[in-house]
Amino acid sequence: MSYVQNHLQEGETIVHQTRVHWIVYGRAVFWLVVAAALYVASAREAGTPYAKGLEIASLVALVLALLDALRGFMRRLSTELAVTDRRVISKTGIVRRKTFEMNRSKIESVMVDQSILGRLFDFGTVIIKGTGGGIDPLVGIAEPLKFRSFVTAS
């Protein structure tokens, strides 16, 4: 059972849930492409002194791709974002947990920050400002405009 479902108050219901966007795998894909290009280059240079160096470089890039993929997987797995009929709830982390909960009645404003890439692939950062100065950015979430709509809906 998820963190959000375990920490609902009596009579509270989930209105909307989202997660971190798949773009967190972007660096892993980049390193995978670099590894493939280096491997192809090493095959073309077979028999030359450069072939072994290119092969080693492709293995290093492959390891970096795997590490970044694991990091992205863990981030997606460990992040929960939800809007209930009373609160906005955010939880990140498995071993080291960080939670953010704000009553919807205490929210002053909600800002969405999307780059051009974010608009193309529908991800971005949602910044929630509460009364008393509480500000918490929710970075890299999927469908941020939809999430904002549920946060601001009465």
N, C-alpha and C positions, 0 to 999 in steps of 0.2 A: 504494500500500500504506500502511496506517495506521501511526502511531507505535508503537502497541502491538504489532502484528505484526512490525514491524522490530526491536523490542527484546526479543523473547522470548529467554530463555536456552535452551541446549541441552536438548531434551526437555520444555520447559515448554509447557503447553497452556492456552488460554483457557477458563475455566469459565463466565463470564458477562460480557456487555458491556451498557452502558446509555449513555444520552446525556442532555443537558440537556433538560428538559421543554419542550413547546411553549408553556408559559405565559410564556416570555421575550418572546413577541409581545404580551403583554397591554397594555403601554403604547402600542404601535403601534395596536392596536385601539381603545383609548380615544381617541387623537388622531384616528383616522379617523372615529369617531362624532361627535366635536366638530366636525370639518371638515364633515361632512355636515349637522349641525344648523345650523351657521353659514351654509352655502350655502343651505339651505332658507329660513332667516330672511332672507337677502339677497334671495332671489327674491320672498318675500312683501312685502318693503319696497321693491320696485322703484319707482323714480321718486322716492324720498325721499332726503334727505341721508345717511341711515344705510346705504343699500344698498351703496355703494362700500366703506365701512369694514368692513361684515360680509363682503363678498366678499374683501377683503384678509385679514381675520382667518381666513377659511376656508382660504385658500391657505397661510397660515402654519401652521395646524394640519395641513394636508395634508403640508407639508414635514416637520414634526415627526414625523408618522406614518411617513413614508418613512424618515427617519433612524433612528427606533427599530426599524423592521422590519429595516433593514440591520444594525443593531447586534445584534439578536436572531439574525438569520441567521448572522452571523459567529461569534457565541458558540456556536451549535449546531454549526456546521461545524467549528470549531476545538477543540472539547472532546471528549476521549475518556476514558472511564472503563471499567476492566476489572478483573475478578478472575481471576487465573490459579490454577493448582494450587499456586503458591508465593508469589505477591505480589498486592498491590493496586496498580494503576497508574492515575494520573490525569495527563492532559496538557491544558493549555489554551494558547491563543494560536497565532497564525500567525507574525507577525514577532517578537514578544516571547513566548518560550515559557516556560511554567512547568510543571515536572513534579514529581510526587510518587510515590514508590514505597516500599512498605513490605512487608517479609516478613510473611507471614501468621502465622508463629510468633512474631513480635515484637508482635503486636496485643494490647493489654490489654483494651480495651473499644471498643464501637461504639455511638454514640448517634444516634438519628434524631429530628430536630426538624421537626414538621409543624404548620402553622397550620390553621385550619378550612378555608380555601380549599385548602391543600395536601392535606388529607385528602379533600376533595371531588373534586379533580382528580388525585390521586395523584402529588404531587411534594413534595420537601422537601430538607432539608439532612442529610447524613450526616457525623458527626464521628468520626474514627478517632483513638484515643489509643494510641500505641505505648509500649513500655518506654523509659524515659529521657526521657519527657515530650513526645515528638513528637505534636503535635495538628495535624490538617489538615482543615478543613471542606470538604466537597464540596457546593456550594450549588446548589439548584434542579434536582436530578436527578430523572429519572422513576423511578417505582417504588422509592422509597428502602427500604421494608421488604424487598422482594425482594433488593435489592442487599445489605442488611445480612445477610440469611440466607445468601447466598453467601460473604460475607466471613467470617462466624463458623462456617460449616460446616467440619468437619475433613476 
